[in-house]
Amino acid sequence: MPGQPGSETRFRNHVRTTRWSDQEFEYLQNLAAYSGCSVSELLRRLVVRADRQIIISRGLVHQVTKLGTNVNQIAKKLNSEQPVSADELTAAYQQLLKAVNIARS
C-alpha cells in the first residue's frame, strides 16, 4: 500500500536466529547458490516441502533403541537355548507398536 513503510506490509514477520558450524554453514550457502536463491528462501522452501516422515524424532529413536535392546536380549536367550517368556515377546511387540505410532504421527 502506498505510504506505508515495508515493515508494516510484510507478511513474513518472524525472525529466527540459528547457530551453524563452519562446515554446516558452508554447505547451506553452497546449497542456496546451487538452487539459485538466498539462504532464507532455501530454508523456507525446505520447510514448506518437508515431509514429516523424513524428520526423525528423538522419541522414535528412543523407542527403536529400546526395541533393539529387547530383541537382542531375546536373541541371546534363544541362542543359549533359554526359554523366552510370552511377557518378553509381548513387551517387544508393544515397543514396536509405540515406535510405529510415533513414526506415523
C-alpha positions, 0 to 999 in steps of 0.5 A: 500500500502506498505510504506505508513503510515495508515493515508494516506490509510484510507478511513474513514477520518472524525472525529466527536466529540459528547457530551453524558450524563452519562446515554446516554453514558452508554447505547451506550457502553452497546449497542456496547458490546451487538452487539459485536463491538466498539462504532464507528462501532455501530454508523456507522452501525446505520447510514448506516441502518437508515431509514429516516422515523424513524428520526423525524424532528423538522419541522414535529413536528412543523407542527403536533403541529400546526395541533393539535392546529387547530383541537382542536380549531375546536373541541371546536367550534363544541362542543359549537355548533359554526359554523366552517368556510370552511377557518378553515377546509381548513387551517387544511387540508393544515397543514396536507398536509405540515406535510405529505410532510415533513414526506415523504421527 
